[in-house]
Amino acid sequence: MLDSIGAFEAGFGDDVRYDEQAWEQVDRGELPGDELAAAFFHLARVEERGGRGDEHGRFRSVWSELDPLDPPLERLRRRLGIEPPSWNGARFAIALTHDVDSVRRWTRSGVLGAGARLKRDVLAGRPRDAAREAAGLALAPVHRARGTDPNWRFEQIVAETRAGGASGSTFFVFGDPHAGSAPEVYERLRPRLVETLLDAGAEVGLHGSYSAADDAARLRGELGELERLGAVVSGQRYHYLRLDPHRNLEPLEGLGLRYDSTLGFPDALGFRAGIARPFQPWDLDREQPFGLVEVPLAAMDVTLAGRRYLGISARAAWPRLERLLDWSAANGAGYAILWHPDRFDAPTAAGWDRLYLRLLEGVRERGGLCMSARDLAERAATRLHP
């Protein structure tokens, strides 16, 4: 655990005291008052043992004893006098990631869905949302005539990301086409999608399906589908963030994946394991770290925008992201952000496309680096094993 924060020379009894009673509390699943034992309690996600979850099996921030924006392992690092890490001369590092849940918006089911949302917005008295849905539907015939689609913007996203100073980005792609909307369209276009991303210089990662979070054999098959298309897959993210640290990290290690980037709260910004940098998750059953790196997910567009979560506008989201960036620059943080590709269509994005570019600018202004999840995981691995 101390190695995770760069305290390679720190030892029990000298730099940090060993409180036997506090560690017994951890064994009982209780949060101790001792600083070191409490840090391990959060890093090992002890409070998540027992399977408590929402309708998707996810552990929510409202159930946690952790303040995700005040990670205890970083407090411990500061108390021990350990300097924040430098990321090749940069003050902090961000992995830019995108979950490709849909490759086409204007499929038959997509049109029907947009119509249903328009009706709901009108009945609920949400004129701005209704206007955006109506604008999207009005432009659907134009896209059809041109052979374009607002969700197929992958080359544009990569180009804008690089123009914003990033060295790379990661797109997590389904190995199971039935995991996304319009499965037949996803399956037909997936070879072209992977080719497009690789030609653009982006990383292709595995987007483990909803069912694969509970089925290691299914996950292996999904990985094989991407590899068959020519992708060299280093890491993955479970759909709907369905990660249980005590149940479905081990299959990832067994597949030879080098990193995961699922560990984040769906309903809050911040750090679910109490550490603001990539780390090796702890296997409580084997009492040793897993052999892969976790790139923590600290911010997601859906967390901010989704009505079932924070439900705020892009304008209101910026101050929250700005505070996260300020803290990151002061503490040498390294983590992932997630922006879905369907947030980049200007007529319907409600400003979330511009906010993404503003976020890249904010990283650059504060001396940070943006890169792919694979690159961040690899840089972190060298720190974890100096």
C-alpha positions in Angstrom: 0.0 0.0 0.0 2.8 2.4 0.9 4.4 1.7 -2.5 1.2 2.9 -4.2 1.9 6.4 -3.0 5.7 6.3 -3.6 6.6 5.7 0.1 9.1 2.9 -0.8 11.4 3.7 2.1 8.7 4.1 4.8 8.4 1.4 7.4 6.1 0.3 10.2 7.1 1.6 13.6 9.3 4.3 12.3 7.5 6.5 9.7 4.1 5.0 10.3 2.9 3.3 13.5 1.3 -0.1 13.5 -1.9 -0.2 15.5 -2.9 -3.9 16.0 -6.4 -3.0 17.2 -7.1 -0.9 14.1 -6.1 -3.8 11.8 -8.4 -6.1 13.7 -11.2 -3.6 12.9 -10.3 -3.8 9.2 -10.6 -7.6 9.4 -14.1 -7.2 10.8 -15.0 -4.8 8.0 -15.0 -1.7 10.2 -13.4 1.7 9.3 -10.7 2.3 11.9 -9.5 5.6 13.3 -5.9 4.8 12.6 -4.6 6.7 9.5 -2.7 3.8 7.9 -5.3 1.1 8.5 -8.1 3.4 7.2 -6.1 4.1 4.1 -5.9 0.3 3.4 -9.6 -0.1 4.3 -10.4 2.3 1.4 -7.7 1.1 -1.1 -8.8 -2.6 -0.7 -12.5 -1.6 -0.8 -13.3 -3.4 2.4 -16.6 -1.7 2.7 -17.7 -3.2 -0.6 -17.5 -6.8 0.6 -20.9 -8.3 1.0 -22.3 -7.5 -2.4 -24.3 -4.3 -1.7 -25.3 -2.7 -5.0 -27.9 -0.8 -6.9 -30.1 -2.3 -9.6 -27.0 -2.8 -11.8 -24.9 -4.3 -9.0 -22.8 -1.1 -8.5 -21.6 0.4 -5.2 -22.8 4.0 -4.9 -20.9 6.9 -3.3 -23.8 7.6 -1.0 -23.1 4.3 0.8 -19.4 4.9 1.2 -17.6 6.2 4.3 -15.1 7.8 1.9 -15.1 11.4 0.6 -14.0 10.7 -3.0 -12.7 14.2 -3.5 -10.4 14.0 -0.4 -8.6 10.7 -1.0 -7.0 9.4 2.3 -4.0 7.9 0.6 -3.0 11.3 -0.8 -3.4 12.8 2.7 -1.1 10.1 4.0 1.4 10.8 1.3 1.5 14.5 2.2 1.9 13.7 5.9 4.8 11.5 5.1 6.4 14.2 3.1 6.4 12.3 -0.1 6.4 14.6 -3.1 3.7 14.3 -5.8 4.9 12.3 -8.7 6.0 14.0 -11.9 4.6 12.7 -15.1 7.5 13.2 -17.6 7.9 16.7 -16.3 4.1 17.3 -16.2 2.3 18.1 -12.9 -0.5 15.5 -13.5 -1.8 13.1 -16.1 -5.2 12.4 -17.5 -6.3 9.4 -19.6 -8.9 10.4 -22.2 -11.4 7.6 -22.6 -14.6 7.0 -24.6 -17.0 4.1 -24.3 -18.5 3.2 -27.7 -22.0 2.2 -26.7 -23.5 3.1 -30.1 -22.0 3.6 -33.5 -25.2 4.9 -35.2 -27.9 7.2 -33.7 -30.3 7.2 -36.6 -31.2 3.6 -36.7 -34.9 2.7 -36.6 -34.8 2.1 -32.9 -32.8 5.4 -32.5 -35.5 7.4 -34.2 -38.2 5.8 -32.1 -36.2 6.5 -28.9 -35.6 10.1 -29.9 -39.4 10.5 -30.5 -40.2 9.0 -27.1 -37.7 11.3 -25.4 -39.2 14.3 -27.2 -42.7 13.4 -26.0 -41.5 13.0 -22.4 -39.6 16.3 -22.4 -42.7 18.1 -23.7 -45.0 16.5 -21.1 -42.5 17.2 -18.3 -42.1 20.9 -19.3 -38.5 20.7 -20.4 -38.5 23.0 -23.4 -34.7 23.1 -24.0 -34.4 19.3 -23.9 -37.4 19.0 -26.2 -35.9 21.5 -28.6 -32.6 19.6 -28.8 -34.5 16.3 -29.5 -36.5 18.0 -32.2 -33.4 19.5 -33.8 -31.8 16.1 -33.9 -34.8 14.5 -35.5 -35.0 17.3 -38.0 -31.4 16.7 -39.0 -31.8 12.9 -39.3 -32.9 13.0 -43.0 -29.9 15.3 -43.7 -27.5 12.8 -42.2 -29.2 10.0 -44.1 -28.9 11.8 -47.4 -25.2 12.5 -46.7 -24.4 9.1 -45.4 -23.3 10.5 -42.1 -24.4 10.0 -38.5 -23.9 12.2 -35.4 -22.5 9.2 -33.4 -19.8 8.4 -36.0 -17.3 11.1 -35.2 -14.4 9.0 -34.1 -11.8 10.6 -36.5 -13.0 14.0 -35.5 -12.8 13.2 -31.8 -9.2 11.9 -32.2 -8.2 14.9 -34.2 -9.7 17.4 -31.7 -8.1 15.5 -28.9 -4.6 15.7 -30.5 -5.2 19.4 -31.4 -5.8 19.9 -27.7 -2.4 18.7 -26.9 -3.1 15.0 -26.0 -0.7 12.3 -27.1 -3.4 9.7 -27.4 -6.9 8.5 -26.3 -8.7 5.2 -25.7 -12.0 3.9 -27.1 -13.5 0.9 -25.3 -15.4 -1.2 -27.9 -17.9 -4.0 -27.3 -16.8 -7.5 -28.2 -20.4 -8.5 -28.0 -22.5 -6.4 -30.4 -25.7 -7.2 -28.5 -24.4 -5.2 -25.6 -25.2 -1.9 -27.3 -28.1 -0.4 -29.1 -29.0 -1.7 -32.6 -26.9 -4.9 -32.3 -27.0 -5.7 -36.0 -25.7 -2.3 -36.9 -22.9 -2.5 -34.3 -21.9 -5.9 -35.5 -21.8 -4.8 -39.2 -19.8 -1.7 -38.5 -17.5 -2.9 -35.8 -14.7 -4.0 -38.2 -14.8 -0.6 -39.8 -14.9 1.0 -36.4 -11.8 -0.8 -35.2 -10.0 -0.1 -38.4 -10.9 3.6 -38.2 -9.7 3.9 -34.7 -6.4 2.1 -35.3 -5.7 4.2 -38.5 -6.3 7.3 -36.5 -3.8 6.3 -33.9 -6.2 5.7 -31.0 -6.1 2.8 -28.5 -8.8 0.2 -28.8 -9.7 -1.3 -25.5 -12.4 -3.9 -24.5 -15.7 -2.7 -23.3 -16.8 -5.7 -21.3 -20.5 -6.2 -21.7 -23.2 -6.0 -19.0 -23.4 -9.8 -18.8 -19.6 -10.3 -19.0 -19.2 -8.7 -15.6 -20.7 -11.9 -14.3 -19.3 -14.4 -16.8 -15.6 -14.8 -17.3 -16.0 -17.1 -20.2 -18.1 -14.6 -22.0 -15.5 -11.9 -21.4 -12.8 -14.1 -22.9 -14.9 -14.5 -26.0 -15.5 -10.8 -26.3 -11.8 -10.1 -26.0 -11.2 -12.7 -28.8 -13.6 -10.9 -31.1 -11.6 -7.6 -30.9 -8.3 -9.4 -31.3 -9.7 -11.1 -34.4 -10.3 -7.7 -35.9 -6.6 -6.7 -35.4 -6.8 -4.9 -32.1 -4.0 -5.4 -29.6 -6.0 -5.1 -26.4 -4.2 -4.0 -23.2 -7.1 -3.1 -20.9 -10.8 -2.9 -20.5 -13.8 -1.2 -18.8 -17.0 -2.9 -17.8 -20.3 -1.6 -19.3 -22.3 0.4 -16.7 -19.2 0.5 -14.5 -20.2 -3.0 -13.2 -17.0 -3.6 -11.3 -17.0 -5.5 -8.0 -13.4 -5.4 -6.8 -13.9 -8.7 -4.9 -15.5 -10.6 -7.7 -14.6 -9.6 -11.3 -11.1 -8.2 -11.2 -9.5 -11.6 -11.1 -10.9 -12.7 -14.5 -9.2 -9.7 -16.1 -5.8 -10.8 -14.6 -6.5 -14.3 -16.0 -7.0 -12.9 -19.5 -3.6 -11.2 -19.4 -5.0 -7.7 -19.5 -2.6 -5.2 -18.1 -5.1 -2.6 -16.8 -8.7 -1.9 -16.0 -10.4 1.5 -15.9 -13.8 0.8 -14.4 -13.2 1.8 -10.7 -15.3 5.0 -10.3 -18.6 6.0 -8.7 -21.4 6.3 -11.2 -23.0 9.0 -9.1 -20.1 11.2 -8.0 -16.8 12.7 -9.1 -13.6 11.5 -7.4 -11.7 8.5 -6.3 -13.5 5.3 -5.3 -10.4 3.6 -3.8 -9.2 6.7 -1.9 -6.1 7.1 -4.2 -5.7 9.6 -7.0 -3.3 7.6 -9.2 -3.1 4.2 -10.9 -2.5 1.4 -8.5 -2.5 -2.4 -8.1 -5.9 -3.4 -6.5 -5.7 -5.6 -3.4 -6.9 -9.2 -3.5 -8.3 -9.7 0.0 -8.7 -13.5 -0.5 -5.1 -14.0 -1.6 -3.7 -11.2 0.6 -1.7 -9.8 -2.2 -2.1 -7.2 -5.0 -3.6 -8.2 -8.3 -1.2 -8.4 -11.3 -2.9 -5.6 -13.2 -3.0 -1.8 -12.8 -6.3 0.0 -12.0 -6.5 3.4 -13.7 -9.2 5.1 -11.5 -12.1 6.7 -13.2 -12.6 10.1 -11.6 -15.1 11.9 -13.9 -17.7 10.9 -16.4 -20.1 13.0 -18.6 -23.1 10.8 -17.6 -22.4 11.3 -13.9 -22.6 15.1 -14.4 -25.4 15.2 -17.0 -27.6 12.2 -16.2 -30.9 13.0 -14.4 -30.5 9.9 -12.3 -27.1 11.2 -11.0 -26.1 14.9 -10.6 -28.3 16.1 -13.5 -26.5 19.4 -14.1 -25.8 21.4 -17.2 -22.4 21.6 -19.0 -22.1 25.2 -17.7 -22.7 24.1 -14.1 -20.3 21.1 -14.5 -17.3 23.3 -15.4 -16.6 24.7 -11.9 -16.7 21.1 -10.5 -14.2 19.9 -13.1 -12.1 23.0 -12.6 -11.8 22.3 -8.9 -10.8 18.7 -9.7 -8.1 19.9 -12.1 -6.7 22.4 -9.6 -6.5 19.6 -7.0 -4.9 17.3 -9.5 -2.2 19.8 -10.4 -1.3 20.3 -6.7 -1.2 16.5 -5.9 0.3 14.9 -9.0 -2.8 12.9 -9.8 -3.2 10.4 -12.6 -6.6 9.1 -13.6 -9.2 8.6 -16.4 -12.1 10.7 -17.6 -14.9 9.3 -19.7 -16.7 11.2 -22.4 -19.1 9.2 -24.6 -18.8 9.7 -28.4 -22.5 10.8 -28.7 -21.7 14.0 -26.7 -19.8 15.5 -29.7 -22.7 16.4 -32.0 -23.0 20.2 -31.6 -26.7 20.6 -32.4 -27.7 18.1 -29.7 -24.8 18.0 -27.3 -26.1 20.9 -25.0 -22.5 22.2 -24.7 -20.9 18.9 -23.5 -18.8 18.9 -26.7 -17.4 22.3 -25.9 -16.9 21.4 -22.2 -14.7 18.5 -23.3 -12.4 20.8 -25.2 -12.4 23.2 -22.3 -11.3 20.4 -20.1 -8.4 19.6 -22.4 -7.4 23.3 -22.3 -7.7 23.3 -18.5 -5.3 20.4 -18.2 -2.8 22.1 -20.5 -3.0 25.4 -18.6 -2.3 23.7 -15.3 0.8 21.8 -16.7 -0.9 18.5 -17.1 -0.6 15.8 -19.8 -3.4 14.0 -21.6 -2.8 10.5 -23.0 -4.4 7.1 -23.6 -5.3 4.8 -20.7 -2.7 2.3 -21.9 0.1 4.9 -21.7 -1.0 6.1 -18.3 -1.1 2.5 -17.0 2.3 1.7 -18.4 3.9 4.8 -16.9 2.4 4.0 -13.6 3.6 0.4 -13.7 7.2 1.6 -13.8 6.6 3.6 -10.6 4.9 0.6 -8.9 7.9 -1.6 -9.6 11.0 0.8 -9.5 
